[in-house]
Amino acid sequence: MKPNTKLSHLGRTAVNAPGTVNVPLHRASTVLFDNVAHLHDTQARWEQDEQIPTYAIFNMPQSLALENAVAEIEGGYRAVTYPSGLAAVAGALLAAVKSGDHVLMTDSCYGPGRKFCESFLTRMGVETTYYDPLVGAGISALMRPNTTVVYTESPGSHTFEIQDIPAIARAAHEKNAIVIMDNAWATGLYFNAIAHGVDMVVQPATKYYAAHSDVLIGLVIANERTWPMLKKSTYELGQRASPDDCFLTLRGLRTMGIRLKHHHESALKVTKWLQTRPEVKRVLYPALESDPGYALWKRDFSGATGLFSVELKPCSDAQIAAMIDGYAFFGLGYSWGGFESLVVPADLRYGRKVAPWHGGPLVRYSIGLEDTDDLIRDLEAGFERLNG
Ligand SMILES: *Cc1c(COP(=O)(O)O)cnc(C)c1O
């Protein structure tokens, strides 16, 4: 099946959607068994990894439909849902580490994920060191005997560095470490992380999968090597997304193919226009030929999405606020990937260690599904306000 055909059909079976196009919303906690023998038999089959429900935490129709669809899109073996993307970041890490371990984390990672390592993992006795996102095969030199996880995110949050994931994965696997990747920006449609050597994919499905700014949800997708540890740890943590949020995410993913194509085309148009503006020093978007990540992006990715940053020429905070505050179509707020365009001053307050940002003021844009003529007019008026 080609990607859009997959998106239209995945997740639905004769059992979970008998006679309907969609999997009907299925709310339940307790699963009833016919008799004691059935209870024991079901439990045993669950332990053997059959996709069979014993209780609401695993394998209920709604979450299973979504998990199987996302596992297929991301090129993985099995997946689990989490109540947010951040919970999925934490869930993937907790599945893979134990006290005394060492984690190598990209310095360009999602800020709250860094916080999780610095605070929570430190308390657990797990040490995190940060590496330059552009390290490539050089990650080898940073590996220690107790390094169990190399965590990647490409492109990086706010600064959009494209990582050489195959080179990093080869070096990590030589030393037997697990590679985790946050694949929010590209999704499995535009970057098959598992095929490029990643063992566990974090997918903040709040973004392009659910896409309507009304759901908080995450998934972790495992390959066969990491599935047992992910299954065990998710079960022990008691984490999962609600059936309602799984329902909405499955609805969202049906249109992800055409949405991403539109986001890509619109973002290219807008970024090329931004490059012509005298107020702009640089546009950080790997799909632009001028971007330092372009060659790697071209080699490994099959598309780009709607999120990028703009480095402005030196200007004051007040000028930036004047520009942002008057936008008609760019909402000012966190998150991205929805149908509506958003803007936020890039947030580097989490304090990078080895690859700090030395450039000028950064503003991050998420291009939604609006017509680009309207968006460009809105951005143009913003620059007029910035210029006073
Ligand atoms: C938004 C985001 C997350 C967290 O997702 P939530 O669902 O908002 O918790 C994780 N990683 C990246 C790269 C993100 O952009």
The ligand as an SDF file (V2000), in Angstrom:
LIG
                    3D

 15 15  0  0  0  0  0  0  0  0999 V2000
    5.5050   19.1030   21.5010 C   0  0  0  0  0  0  0  0  0  0  0  0
    6.6600   18.2130   21.5310 C   0  0  0  0  0  0  0  0  0  0  0  0
    6.7440   17.1800   22.4630 C   0  0  0  0  0  0  0  0  0  0  0  0
    5.7300   16.9980   23.5620 C   0  0  0  0  0  0  0  0  0  0  0  0
    4.4350   16.7240   23.0940 O   0  0  0  0  0  0  0  0  0  0  0  0
    3.1650   17.0840   24.0110 P   0  0  0  0  0  0  0  0  0  0  0  0
    2.1000   16.2200   23.4350 O   0  0  0  0  0  0  0  0  0  0  0  0
    2.9180   18.5430   23.8280 O   0  0  0  0  0  0  0  0  0  0  0  0
    3.5030   16.7240   25.4260 O   0  0  0  0  0  0  0  0  0  0  0  0
    7.8440   16.3440   22.4090 C   0  0  0  0  0  0  0  0  0  0  0  0
    8.7960   16.4940   21.4800 N   0  0  0  0  0  0  0  0  0  0  0  0
    8.7420   17.4810   20.5630 C   0  0  0  0  0  0  0  0  0  0  0  0
    9.8330   17.5980   19.5640 C   0  0  0  0  0  0  0  0  0  0  0  0
    7.6890   18.3740   20.5620 C   0  0  0  0  0  0  0  0  0  0  0  0
    7.6670   19.3710   19.6740 O   0  0  0  0  0  0  0  0  0  0  0  0
  1  2  1  0
  2  3  1  0
  2 14  2  0
  3  4  1  0
  3 10  2  0
  4  5  1  0
  5  6  1  0
  6  7  2  0
  6  8  1  0
  6  9  1  0
 10 11  1  0
 11 12  2  0
 12 13  1  0
 12 14  1  0
 14 15  1  0
M  END
$$$$
